[in-house]
Amino acid sequence: MDNHHDNVERFNHIANDWDANPQRVLMGQKVGRAIRTALDPDGSERVLEFGAGTGLATLLLAPKVAHLTALDGSAGMLAVLRQKCERKGLHNVEIIEGNVVEQLPNLEYDVICSALTLHHVGDVAGLLKKLAQHLVPGGRVALADLDTEDGHFHSADVKGVMHHGFDRETFGRWLRDAGFTEITFSTAHTVQREKEDGSTQPYSIFLAVAQKPVA
Ligand SMILES: C[S@@+](CC[C@H](N)C(=O)[O-])C[C@H]1O[C@@H](n2cnc3c(N)ncnc32)[C@H](O)[C@@H]1O
């Protein structure tokens, strides 16, 4: 099975339990808030969020923008998001099942964002180039994922993890190579994980914001 199929299978399997983990919910919401604060939307934006999952970030961002397309490879995760949107009467969220690497909608967005999904994608540098082609001039990306980690953020049997986090310098170079400017990094959240010996291991999550040049 390829990487994407591994991810689809895993996330479909855990979709209904995803929001039952308080640490996961806190992480998604903290990152969602960091994205919202960094973008400071004026309500006119058309947004693509890939790897939207059960919508922990989506639900914070959607009420602040004109339209949000939530793309995810897992039908199970999206079914949970769909139910939440219906319950909350959020009518500006369009839900699309697909692989961000191969099935980006043929549209241009003001913002493309993502939380904790890029570590599941093999060729991130290549994806950033594709994302730039799907932004309007002056459009922005807001991408959050783990800083370089020790390989223990996921347990050893989890398939579909392509990167143990990212080095900010390398990620910044990939953004520049994709044509982005105005690149900034901040720390969106730090997860504290308990180790077997009772000590805690911090895992920080970066948020990179960058702009496609106007001309
Ligand atoms: C770790 S979860 C994060 C979900 C959500 N952003 C959050 O913060 O709770 C990663 C999500 O990315 C999705 N995903 C992984 N690889 C993908 C790909 N190539 N295309 C689209 N979605 C993908 C998975 O189905 C999953 O819902």
The ligand as a Gaussian input file, in Angstrom:
#p B3LYP/6-31G(d) Opt

LIG

0 1
 C       -3.001000      14.472000      12.163000
 S       -4.524000      14.678000      11.332000
 C       -4.844000      16.415000      11.637000
 C       -6.299000      16.752000      11.458000
 C       -6.660000      18.190000      11.817000
 N       -5.975000      19.131000      10.967000
 C       -6.375000      18.459000      13.279000
 O       -5.520000      19.305000      13.566000
 O       -7.005000      17.822000      14.144000
 C       -4.021000      14.681000       9.642000
 C       -5.187000      14.740000       8.663000
 O       -4.643000      14.884000       7.351000
 C       -5.306000      14.011000       6.458000
 N       -4.350000      13.721000       5.374000
 C       -3.160000      13.082000       5.471000
 N       -2.556000      13.056000       4.268000
 C       -3.388000      13.698000       3.398000
 C       -3.326000      13.995000       2.012000
 N       -2.278000      13.616000       1.257000
 N       -4.354000      14.649000       1.430000
 C       -5.431000      15.031000       2.180000
 N       -5.545000      14.788000       3.501000
 C       -4.536000      14.119000       4.104000
 C       -5.716000      12.813000       7.301000
 O       -6.817000      12.123000       6.740000
 C       -6.056000      13.501000       8.629000
 O       -7.406000      13.870000       8.694000

